[in-house]
Amino acid sequence: MDNKRREKLKTINEKVFELASTIKLLSNVAWPIETQNEFLNHYSTGKAKLPEVAYQKINYDLEKNELLKLKQSFTADEPTEVYTIKNIESLLDAIELNHAIGTNSFTELSKKIFGVPGDTLPNSDVSIITAAEQIINLADEFYHPYVNPQLDSFQAEDIKNYMEKRIHAIFKDEAPQIEITDTLAAKATATAKIIRLRKGPHFSHFDFKQLFYHEIMTHALTSLNGEAQPLLRSMGRGTLRTLRTQEGLATFSEVVTGAMDIHRLKRLALRTVAIDMALKGANFIETFEYFVSKNISLNESFSSTQRIFRGGFPDKNIVFTKDSIYLDGLMNVHTLFRWAMKHNRIELTHLLFCGRVALEDLHLLESSYAEGLIIAPKFLPGWYAKIEILAGSLMFSLLANLIKINKDYD
């Protein structure tokens, strides 16, 4: 790639980066906190009432036109150009999804972008929902008598204080700010600049480490590294196509650091099953009561159900399938690391931390990384920097797959 072409691609990426910062999705489909309070108040009296929600009309036509102009302004021949085109197309998908909020098209677009629970896991005949059901069954078997009920007794302020004590030592002047808000369906979200925590006593003692590794040491870290890319600055902005890998990597980090607990894993599986229920016609109350029946707290049951129906209405069959990517992403990333260890290709996984990428981008951008067009990540999570410990864990995982449990210990 000559200097003129490189400068043009750099300029395009700067524009894509800026446009991506203006195109939201989750905040546009969020429900106000009053919705939860009103629903739970009615539910506690035995008179469950479907939540009433409304959405502002979203118009990203200006951003759409700018992105289309950028897409038509160059030919994608080099890997870095192909990556840029893919990001532009994914942002156009996000605009289309925003414009479909509250319509049946929202479900179809969501299924196209994020998939459905019936999709199969990587290199497997096993579907995501089958894996989810197995996790739920195993979790139920493991619960008694060793696992105590999960208590959500910590405030967002407790998590904020814990995070602030740790992030400044790692990121120094580039550390993201942490704020508490009452507009989140998730417990937390993260970008390079800001970590948002859901207001209230929604947190268990497991959440301290889980949110630290998931939100800060994955989402914020990859955004910071991506923003520092001199050529592909759009690597600093997540797009819908990179979410599966991002969430998979973040959840994988919980597993390899020992932060993942049985309640969290079961909750991810329950959401997958609940999405399938909603796609088959279950309404908000039926889906909510499914979570309750699985010993999930009322607050968390509402939050998990809301995640599935946001973008639509509780009495209509409009479903947001995003939460089906977590288990799928986790298995994809786990499989990648096992493959990389087995074939002595761990350097390929380095690209996961250079910015926001999808797994399909790793082979695409491998030569660009070797040429220095993509620079090495400035920040790495501790679990990855200590590769020997990760290698031991993955080696045992490979070994365990070869062993069948036939012995009866009763």
N, C-alpha and C positions, 0 to 999 in steps of 0.2 A: 504494500500500500504506500503510494507516494505521499509526500508531505501535504500537498494540496487536498488530496482526498481525505487524509487523516484530519486535517483542520476542519473540513466540512462536516465530517462525522462527529467530531468533538462539539461543534456548534449545534448540530442536530440533537445530540444527547443532552446538552445544557437546556435546550428548549423542551425536550421530552421530560426532563427532570422537573422543570418549573410547572409544566402543564399537569404532571402527575400529582403535584402537591395541591392542586385545586380540585381534583376529581375525587370526591369522597364516595363511600358506599355505606359502611356500617353506621355512621352518624345519621345518614339520610333515612335509614330504616329503623332507627332506635325508637323504642317506646318510652314515654315519660315515666318517672318513678311512681307517679300517682296511680298508674295503671296497675302496678303490682299491689300497692296498698289497698286499693278498692277491691280488687279481685280476692285477695286473701281475707279481707274483712267479711265479704259476702260468703266466701267458702267456709269460714269458721262458724257461721251461723247455720250451715246446712243448706244455704240458698245460693249455690254457685251460679254466677252470672258471667257470661262471656265478656271479656274486656272490649272496650270501645276504643278504636285507634283511628288516627287520621294521619295522612302524610302530606307534606308540602309538595307542590309540583316542582319537579327538578328539570332544569333546562341547561344542558351542557352543549348546546348547538355550536357555540363559539369555539369551545375546546375541541369539539369533533371536527370542525372545519380546519382548525390549525393542525390537528394530528393528520388529517387526510392530506393536507398540503405537504407536511413533512414526509409522509410515507411516499408521496409521488415525486419527491425532490431528489431521490437517489436510487441507485440500483444496488440491491443486496447481493454482492458476489463474495465478499470476504466474510469470515465467521463473525467478526465484530459488527458488521453491517446486518447480517442475518439476525443476530441477537437484538439489535436495535429495532428492526422491523417487527420482530415478535413482541417486543414490549409495546410498541405503538399499537399493534393489533389488539393486544390484551387491554390496553386502556380504552380502545374503541368498544371492546366487549363490556367494560365497566360502565361506559356511558349508556350503552344499549340496555343494560340491566337496570340502571337508574331510571331510565325513561319508561321502563316496564313496571315499576313499582305499583303494586295494587291491582295488577292485571294477571290473567292466566299465563301470559307470555313470560312473566317473571319466573314461574316454575320451570318452564321449558328451557329458558336461558340458563337458569341455575343448574339444571341437570346437565346441560351441554358443557358448562364451564367446570363444575365441581364433581360431576358424576353422581351416581346413586348408590345406595347400600348394596344393591345386587351386583355391582361391578366386581370383577375378580381381582385378587391380590396379585402382586408381581410374580411372574413365572409360576403360576399356581392355578389350580382349578377351584380353589376355595374362594368364595365370595366374601366381601367385607362384612356383610351381615352375618354370615355363618361364623366368621372369626369372632364377631362381637358377641354372638349368642354363646359361644364357647367360653369367652372371657367371663361373661355374667355367671354362667354355671360354675366355673372354677372358683370365682370370687365367692359365691354363695357357699361352696364347699369349704373354703378356707376361713370363712368368717368365724365360725364357732369352734372352739371356745377361746381362740387366741387373739382375735382382732376385736378391739373395742369400737363402739360407735364413734363416728366422727363428729366432733363438736365444733361448730362455727362460732367461736367466742372471741376472736381477735378483731380489733377495729382496723380500718384502712390506715389509720395513723401509725399503728404498730408496724405494719408492713413498710410504710414509707420511711420510718426511722431506721429500720433494719437495712433497707436498700441504700439509703443515703450514706450510712456508715461504710458501706463496701464499695460503692461505685466510684467514689472520688479517688480512691487508692488505685483503681484500675484505669479509669479514663481521664483522670486529672481534669484539665480545663475543658475537655470535650464531653464530660459527663452529662447525660440528659437530666433535665429537670423532672421532678416527680410532683404530680398534682392529684388531688382527690376530687372526683366528680360523681354526680348522681345520674349520669346519662348512659352508663355502660350496661350492656347485657352480659358481657364477659367480666371476670373479676379484674382483668387488667388488659391494657393494650400498650404497644411500645413503638416508637419511631426513634430516629437518631437524636431527636431534640427533646422528646418528652415521654414520660411514662405516666399513664393515667390509671388510677385505681378506683374501683367502684366503692362509693361511700357506704359506710355501715359496718356492722359486725358479721361480715360474710366469710371470714377467713379462719382456717384451722391452723394448727401448728405446722402441718405439712406444707402449707402455702408459702411459707417464708422461703424455703429453698427452691420449691417448684417455680414460683414466679421469678425468683432471681435468675435461675438458669434459663427459663423459658423466655421471659420478656427481655431481660437485660443482656444476658450472655449469649443470646441468639438473635432475637429481633433487633434490639438496639445496636448490638455489635455489628451485625452484617450491614445494617443501614449506614453506620459510621464508616465502615470500610468501603462500602460502595460509593458514598459521597466523596471519598478521597481519590477515587479512580480518575486519572487525568484525561482519559479518552472516553470511557463509557460511564459517565456520571449517572446515567439512568439506572445503574446497578444499585444506587442508593435509595431508590424508590421501589417498593413492592408493587407488583401487578397481580391481577387475579391468577395468571398462569404460574406464578412462582409460589403461591400460597401453599399448595400441597407439600412442596419440598420444605418451605419455611416452617410450617407447622410440624412436619415430620421430623425435621432436624431439631426443633425446639423440644418436642416430646421425647425424642431419642436422647437428648441431653439430660432430661429428667431421669431416664432409665439408667444411663451409664454412670451418673453421679450418685445413684441411690436415693434420689429425691422422689421418684415415682412411688406412690403408695397404692394399695389395693383399691381404696375408695376412688381415687382419681382415675385409675385405669377402667374400673367398672363404670364410672360416670361417662367416660368417652364412648364405651360400648353401648350404654343405654341410649345415648343420643343417636347413635347410628340406628338402633332398632326403632326408636321413636320417629325418626325421619321416614323410615319405611312404612310405619303405621300411618303417618300423616299423608304420605303419597297414596296410600290405599284408602283414604277417606276419613281417618280419625280427626275429630275436631280438637280445639284447644283443650277443653275440659277433659276429654278422653285421654289425650296425650299427657296432660298434667297428672292425672290420676294414675297413669302407668308409672311415672317416676315415683309418686308417693307410695305406690304398692311395692316398690323396690327399696323402700326405706331411705329414700332421699328426702331431706328436709323440705318443708313447704316453700321456703324462700328459694332454695336451689332448684326445686322442681319447677317453680314458676320461671326462674331465669333460664333453665334448660329448654323449657317449652317455648318461651318467648323467642329464643334463638332460632327455633325452627319455623315459627310463624311470622317473624319480622319480614317486612316487605310485602306482606299480605294481610288478611283479616282473619280473626279467630273463627268466624263462621263460614269461611270459604276455603276451598281446597287449593290455596296458594302456599307453596312450601319453599323454604330456603334450604338447599341441600348442602350448604358449606360444611357443616359439622361432620359429614361423611369422609372428609379428607384427612382427619387426624389419624385414625388407625391405618388407613391406606398409606399416608405419608410416612408414618412411623415404620411400617414394614418395608416400604421402599428404601428409606434411608438405612435401616438396619441391614437390609440385603446388600446395598451398595458397599457399606463398610466391610461386611463379611467378604464380599467379592474382592474388594481392594486388598484386604489382608491376604487372602488366599493366593492372589495373582501378583503380589508385590507391586501394587499400583496405588499405594496410599497417597502418593503425591496428587493424584486426581481429586481426592476429596478436599484438598487445600482450597480448591475453587469455591467450595460451599461457603467459605468465610470471606471471600473477596467482595461479596455484595449479595443482592437478592437474585438468586438464580433458580432455575428448575433443573431437575436431574438431567434432562435432555440437553441442557446447555454445557454440561461438563465436558463431554467429548467434543462438542462444537467449539468450545473456547480453549481447549487444551493447548493448541498450537499458539494461540494468541497470548496465553499466559507464558509459554516458553520463550516467546519473542519479546516479552516485556511490554506488550500493548496493554496488558492487564497487570497491575502491580500486586505484589504479595500483600496479604492483609496486615494492617497495622496492629490489630488486636486479635487475639485468639483466646478461646475459653480454656481454662486450666485443664479440663479433662482431655482436650485435644492436644494441648502442648505436651502433656505427659502421655505420650503415645504408647509407652510400654504397658501402662495400666489398662488402657483401652484394648490393646492387642491381647492381653491376658483374658479379658472379659469376652472378647469376640472368639478367641480360640476355644474357650470353654463352651461357648454357645454352639460352635461347630461340632464339638465333641458330643455335647448333650443330644444333638439331633440324631446321632448314630446309636444312642443307647435307648433301649426299650425297657420300661419298668415291668418286669414279670414277677418279681419276688413279692410275696405277701408277708408283711411285717407284723400282722396281727398275732 
